[in-house]
Amino acid sequence: MDFPELKETLRSFASPERAEVTRSFFKMGPGEYSEGDQFLGIRIPDLRSLVKKANAVTLRQAVTLLHSEWHEERFMGLLLMENRFEHAGEESLQEEIVKAYLANTRWVNNWDLVDASAPSILGAWLLPRKRSVLMELVRSENLWERRIAIVSTLTLIRAGEFVDTLRLTERLLGDPEDLMHKACGWMLREVGKKDRDILIFFLGKHAPVMPRTMLRYAIERFPQQERRAWLDSH
């Protein structure tokens, strides 16, 4: 499937009714994070089903999709980049994709776009490499770049590496955005799945000053009585 055919097929999956439902999952009001975003109403499984068929779509064309005003086209662009990264036979090709990803973070501009791409592109790239870019991203004024930084560490956590997640979370304890509190709490919960003692140690140091949402997400898998004790001590 080439680029024009992919674009045409994407539009054939669009549903105004589904688009209206999709909007309910995002904060669309004035000043909220999804203000001005536009939705075609395409199901994520339909997007994923097209990825393997779009083998004639280039990286440049995937980035063109990422620049779309339509949310699902941006999602498709990221899925194509993820697929190319996974199947790239050479490190230089993976690096090209990662550079394209980092150069276009302004269009990775919603929580679902970040969560679907950051671990499998940036996180996978950084697994055997230095990770200074994570600290650069976490210092950004852009909410989505900060979320890319912390969510990218999901790949590291799954490999048993927690230092970057904990360091970034410490920096984000005072972040003003609820979406960041949720992301950090999610990553802490994932750390706890691998090593509960490390999570308990981190909570012992920081739980009193953590945003309550972050704490709730971090302790979600704890027994009810233990969750209540942590929340009561907050």
C-alpha angles and dihedrals in degrees: 000000000000128000099269091048091049092052091049093048092049091056091049088063093052120118123184089202092053090045089059091052091047091055089062090068093061135057103248102167126116109294093006123125097260097042109143096009116139128214132203095194099243119155117239092233088057091052092049092048090060097052097080091045094053095073093136094058112107128219089251090055091047088055089049088058089048088059092056123123087225116088096216093050089054088049090051091050090055093047089053091050091048091050092049090049093050093050099037107125095202134054090228091060092050090049091053090054093047091050090050090049094050092044091056104042091124087075094046083080111148136056095252092050091051095045093049095051115023099072096042097045112025097021093049091048093051097047094094096026145070113284106208090124089070092063090047090053095044090056091056122116086220111097093211094053089052090049091048088055097053098036091050087066090068087086090051092049091052087054090054096257114129107158096092093047092051094044093050092045091053088055091048098050090103097041110136096216122094090208088062092049089054093046094050092046090050092052091047089052089053090051088052091054088059100036119006093185092060091051092048091050091050092048091048089059100039113018095098092059100033118111106261092239091055091051093047091052092046095053097038093116095048120107112271096252092050092048090052091050092053092047092047090052092052 
